């Protein structure tokens, strides 16, 4: 946060009686460390954690699975203590030990289980990550734990058509949390909800690529295994975009709501072959409303990836591709003109 913004915010909080003069002065004296300090402290912490793990944990884990469980639990306990301490070095070391401890527990449970090893690892990893998500820790640790929970559930679902529905549910969860940010921003567990929203956003942007394209051979082609994915996933993505747009213009005039709804329907029809664009469009609207500039930029980068995937997947000549791009641009410009016209008409009335 810029110093001018911080000062204006603190002045507003002081006038409302939320903070006193002493607290405002203490906050103004705090300044974040430069990025290179975070980088070198993080590298030193990860190197120290790696040496600690290699020197003791791996040797005992190879000889005894119960020893691996014991060491994993000890690493998690040490990580919980380190994550609660101030300082960049201790926070990064706690993050490294937490990931190592979770991995060791998942490995040991997978080896000891008597049924499907992969699903056992996924279930145990999701449960451990869910428990570590509630530990007071920096934002990166919470986001990684939330991603671990979502990844474990995805592995339990398997690479089939239901994975596409799971991606839609994660996108809906992310949209709900970002749009309702004001409801949980002041809650005691606001950092947990923010981490869940961030992890759901990342997962929602990644799953369309897995669900619609055969990027790696082990994943398989989900669209070939379940024909209903071909229409359910694009329909769900278009519905999410339409729902977010209508929620943002709720309470406006009928002309505005109608123009936004028609625009979303046209965009949904144009993006039927690339539902990832519709999902990222809905996410961008929600993130823009939540004032998340960094996430908006990240969504823009992912949109570029989706456009490249769509462009190279089209079985058309370069001439036909150029005509499609030109036609899409004309349609979008026409939609922009119509939306602005209805918007101005609504303001005049």
VOZAKOL-317692 format. One record per residue (C-alpha): z, y, x; residue in one letter. Coordinates in steps of 0.25 Angstrom, whole numbers, padded with zeros to 4 digits, always signed. Each point is the difference from the previous one (the first is absolute). Layout:
# residues N
ZYXa...
This chain:
# residues 349
+0000+0000+0000x-0003+0014+0005x+0011+0009+0004x-0004+0010-0011x-0001-0010-0011x+0014-0006+0005x+0006+0014+0000x-0005+0003-0014x+0004-0013-0005x+0014+0002+0005x+0001+0014-0005x-0003-0005-0014x+0010-0011+0001x+0010+0010+0005x-0002+0009-0012x+0001-0012-0009x+0014-0004+0006x-0005-0013+0005x+0003+0003+0015x+0009+0010+0006x-0002+0009+0012x+0005-0009+0010x-0008-0012-0005x-0013+0009+0000x+0003+0005+0014x+0002-0015+0005x-0013-0004-0006x-0008+0011+0006x+0005-0003+0014x-0005-0014-0002x-0014-0002+0006x-0008-0013+0000x-0003-0006+0014x-0014+0001+0005x-0010-0011-0003x+0000-0005+0015x+0015-0001+0000x-0001-0009-0012x-0011-0008+0007x+0007-0002+0013x+0013-0003-0006x-0007-0010-0010x-0007-0007+0012x+0013-0001+0008x+0008-0006-0012x-0011-0010-0003x-0001-0005+0014x+0016-0001+0001x-0001-0008-0013x-0011-0009+0005x+0008-0003+0013x+0012-0003-0008x-0007-0010-0009x-0008-0007+0011x+0012-0002+0009x+0008-0007-0011x-0005-0002-0014x-0013-0007+0003x+0006-0010+0009x+0011-0004-0009x-0009+0000-0012x-0010-0010+0006x+0012-0010+0002x+0006+0001-0013x-0004+0006-0014x+0014+0002-0004x+0002+0008+0013x-0012+0008-0004x+0006+0003-0014x+0013+0004+0007x-0007+0009+0010x-0009+0006-0011x+0013+0003-0008x+0006+0007+0012x-0012+0008+0003x+0000+0005-0015x+0014+0003+0001x-0002+0008+0013x-0012+0007-0006x+0008+0004-0012x+0010+0007+0009x-0010+0006+0009x-0008+0006-0012x+0012+0007-0005x+0002+0007+0013x-0006+0014+0004x-0011+0001+0010x-0014-0004+0002x+0002-0011+0010x+0011-0007-0008x-0009+0001-0013x-0012-0006+0007x+0008-0011+0006x+0006-0003-0013x-0014-0001-0006x-0005-0009+0011x+0013-0009-0002x-0002+0000-0015x-0014-0005+0001x+0003-0011+0010x+0012-0005-0008x-0008-0001-0013x-0011-0007+0008x+0010-0010+0006x+0007-0003-0013x-0014-0002-0007x-0005-0009+0011x+0013-0009-0001x+0000-0001-0015x-0015-0004+0000x+0003-0011+0010x+0012-0005-0007x-0006+0000-0014x-0005-0013-0005x-0012+0006-0008x-0011+0009+0002x+0003+0007+0013x-0008+0012-0003x+0006+0003-0013x+0014-0002+0005x-0003+0010+0011x-0005+0010-0011x+0011-0002-0009x+0011+0001+0011x-0007+0012+0006x-0001+0007-0013x+0015-0002-0003x+0005+0004+0014x-0009+0012-0001x+0005+0004-0013x+0014-0001+0005x-0003+0009+0012x-0007+0010-0009x+0013+0005-0005x+0006+0002+0014x+0002+0014+0003x-0011+0002+0010x-0012+0010+0004x-0012+0000-0009x-0009-0008+0009x+0010-0012-0001x+0001+0001-0015x-0015+0001-0002x-0002-0013+0009x+0010-0007-0008x-0006+0003-0013x-0014-0004+0006x+0007-0013+0004x+0004-0002-0014x-0014+0003-0006x-0007-0009+0011x+0010-0012-0003x-0004+0001-0015x-0014+0001+0003x+0001-0013+0009x+0007-0007-0012x-0011+0004-0009x-0011-0006+0009x-0014+0005+0002x-0005-0002-0014x-0004+0009-0011x+0015+0004-0003x+0000+0007+0012x-0009+0011-0006x+0010+0002-0012x+0011+0001+0010x-0007+0011+0007x-0002+0007-0013x+0015-0001-0003x+0004+0005+0014x-0010+0012-0002x+0007+0002-0014x+0014+0000+0007x-0004+0010+0010x-0006+0009-0010x+0012+0000-0009x+0009+0003+0012x-0008+0011+0005x-0002+0006-0014x+0015-0001-0003x+0005+0005+0013x+0008+0011-0006x+0008-0011-0008x+0005-0007+0013x-0001+0010+0011x+0014+0004-0002x+0006-0014-0003x+0009-0007+0010x-0011-0010+0004x-0011+0010+0001x-0004-0005+0014x-0001-0014-0005x-0010+0004-0011x-0008+0009+0009x-0002-0012+0009x-0004-0009-0011x-0010+0010-0005x-0006+0002+0014x-0001-0015+0002x-0006-0002-0013x-0010+0010+0003x-0004-0007+0013x-0001-0013-0007x-0008+0005-0012x-0010+0006+0010x-0001-0013+0008x-0001-0010-0011x-0013+0005-0006x-0007-0004+0013x+0006-0014+0000x-0003-0002-0015x-0014+0005+0001x-0006-0003+0013x+0000-0012+0009x+0005+0007+0013x+0006-0012+0006x-0004-0014-0002x+0015-0006-0003x+0001+0010-0011x-0011-0006-0008x-0009+0007-0011x+0009+0003-0011x-0011+0004-0009x-0007-0013+0001x+0013-0008-0004x+0003+0008-0012x-0011+0007-0008x+0010+0008-0008x+0003+0008+0012x-0014+0006+0000x+0003+0008-0013x+0016+0000+0000x+0002+0007+0013x-0010+0011-0002x+0005+0002-0015x+0014+0001+0005x-0003+0010+0011x-0008+0009-0010x+0012-0001-0009x+0009+0005+0011x-0008+0011+0003x-0002+0004-0015x+0015-0001-0002x+0004+0009+0012x-0010+0010-0004x+0005+0001-0014x+0014+0000+0004x-0003+0012+0009x-0006+0008-0012x+0010-0004-0010x+0003+0012-0009x-0013+0007+0003x-0010+0004-0010x-0009-0011-0007x-0012+0005+0007x+0007-0002+0014x+0005-0013-0003x-0014-0005-0006x-0008+0006+0012x+0010-0007+0010x-0001-0013-0008x-0015+0000+0000x-0001+0003+0014x+0009-0012+0004x-0008-0009-0009x-0013+0004+0007x+0007-0001+0014x+0005-0014-0004x-0014-0004-0004x-0006+0005+0013x+0011-0007+0008x+0000-0013-0007x-0006-0007+0012x+0010+0006+0009x+0014+0000-0007x+0007+0004+0013x-0006+0014-0002x+0006+0000-0014x+0014-0004+0005x+0000+0009+0012x-0004+0011-0010x+0012-0002-0009x+0009-0001+0012x-0006+0013+0006x+0003+0008-0013x+0014-0006-0001x+0003+0004+0015x-0006+0013-0001x+0010+0003-0012x+0011-0005+0008x-0004+0009+0012x-0002-0011+0010x-0010+0006+0009x+0001-0011+0011x-0003-0011-0011x-0011+0008-0006x-0007+0001+0014x+0002-0015+0002x-0006-0003-0014x-0012+0008+0004x-0002-0009+0012x+0001-0012-0008x-0010+0006-0010x-0010+0001+0012x+0002-0015+0003x-0002-0004-0014x-0013+0009-0001x-0005-0007+0013x+0003-0013-0006x-0007+0003-0012x-0012+0006+0007x-0003-0012+0009x+0003-0010-0011x-0011+0006-0009x-0013-0010+0000x-0009+0012-0001x-0010+0007+0009x+0003+0013+0007x-0008+0008-0009x+0007-0006-0012x+0013+0002+0006x-0003+0015+0002x-0005+0001-0014x+0013-0006-0005x+0008+0010+0009x-0008+0012-0005x+0002-0004-0015x+0015-0002+0002x+0001+0013+0006x-0007+0007-0011x+0008-0007-0010x+0013+0004+0007x-0004+0015+0001x-0004-0001-0015x+0014-0005-0003x+0006+0010+0008x-0007+0011-0007x+0004-0006-0014x+0014-0001+0004x+0001+0014+0005x-0007+0005-0012x+0010-0007-0010x+0011+0005+0009x-0004+0014-0001x-0002-0001-0015x+0014-0005-0001x+0006+0011+0008x-0007+0011-0009x+0005-0006-0013x
